[in-house]
């Protein structure tokens, strides 16, 4: 990022020099981060509420519903965070990391 002039480093301090480009990169990356966050928070709520059981095949739709509600409440910034593809990817990643058992 230093080579492209997006950020500069002086005396151990990092400064954003090309803010529009940095905002563009954040708008590409942040919805993916929010999708993983939504999945993690939803799985945590399942852990806390042991009476609530979700069928694994319906888990992405439940997380999407949860994300859409958080978007409506303006907790989640990007609606793209509720994408089923990204949510399914995050579920697979968390499953591979043994966050939960199927």
N, C-alpha and C positions, 0 to 999 in steps of 0.2 A: 504494500500500500504506500510505503514511502517512495518507492521507485516510480509509482504512477502519480505522485503528488497529491494523494488523497489526505495523507497525514504527514506531519513532520515531527522529528524528535530532536529536542534541544535541551541539553543539561538534564537529561532524565525525564523530561516532561513531554507528553504526547499532545499534539495540537492538531485538530481537524482543519485542513486548509481548503478542501473542496467539499463544502457542506452539501450541495445538491447531489453530488455523486454518492456521498456517504448516506444520505437519506434514501437514495435509490437502492443501494445495497441493502440497507435495513428493511426496506419495504419488500424485498425479495426473500430475505432470510427470516424475518420476524414471524410471519404466519406459520412457518414450519416449527419454530420454537414454541409458539403458542399451542399448536396441535399436540406436541409432546407434553406440554404443561397440562393441557386439558385432560389428556389420557391419564397422566399421573395423578392429578387431583381426583378424577372420577374413580380410579382404582383405590385411592386412599379412602374415599367415602364408602366404597364397598367393604373395605376392611373394617371400618368403624361400625357399619351397620350390618351385622352378620345375618340379620333376618332377610335382607334383600339379596336375592339370587338372580343373576342375569345369565341367560343362555349365551355361550360364547359367540354363536353366529349372529346374535342380536346386539352384542357389545358395541360395535362401531356405530350403530344407529342410536343407541342410548347416549354414547359420548357426543355424537353430533347434536342431539337434542339438548344435552347439557351445555355444549358450546354455544348453540344458538341462543339459549336463554341468557348466558353470560354476555353474549354480544348485544342482545337487546337491553341488558342492564348496563352496558358500556364498560364492562370489566375486561372483555376481550376487544382489542382494537380492530383486528382485521377479520372480516367475514370468511376469508379464505382459510382461516384456521379451522373452520368447521368442515373442511373437505374430507369426504369419506376415504379417499385414497391416502391422504396423509395420516389420517387417524388409523387406518388399517396398517399402515407401515409402522406407526408408533406402537401399536399393539404387538405386532410381530417382533419388533426390537425389544420391547419389555419382556415378551415371552422368552426370547432367546437369552436375555439377561437374568432369567429366573425370578422376575418380579412377582409372577403368579404362575399357577399351574392350570392347565386346561383340562 
